[in-house]
Amino acid sequence: MMLFITPDQLAMITAFVIELIVATIAFFFAGRLLSGVNAKSTDAFFVAFLGLFLKFVLDFGISLVLVPGLNEFVIFAWNVVALLAMFIVWMVLVQHFFDTFFVRGLTIVIIAFVLIFIIDFVIEFLFVLLFPGP
């Protein structure tokens, strides 16, 4: 049995790897800046991986059930739910691993979230240019 990956799924896998690298770096440097020596690179990777993996699973799930008649608003709403779930997971993990309180944890997460949003937009834009639809 052959496993075929659609261009949308390839874009999500590529985005996951690139976003994981960017988010790990963002969490590490923002954590060092705001919480001092409490931020370790392994903790930054763990926080970034868990949040992005949750987002990836939710995004990949909608791509598997994607049918031609599915409303674009439903897809957008599902992506917003995935981003909010990622944000909440990051908030909890940053506060735990970086030993910060709410405001510093929120600042660290917002920095990483903005970077991920920008990178995600650029990757999706490039894949639309590289793999135009029918």
ABEGO torsion letter per residue (X at the ends): XBBBBBAAAAAAAAAAAAAAAAAAAAAAAAAAAAAEAABBAAAAAAAAAAAAAAAAAAAAAAAAABBAABBAAAAAAAAAAAAAAAAAAAAAAAAAAAGBBAAAAAAAAAAAAAAAAAAAAAAAAAAAAABBBX
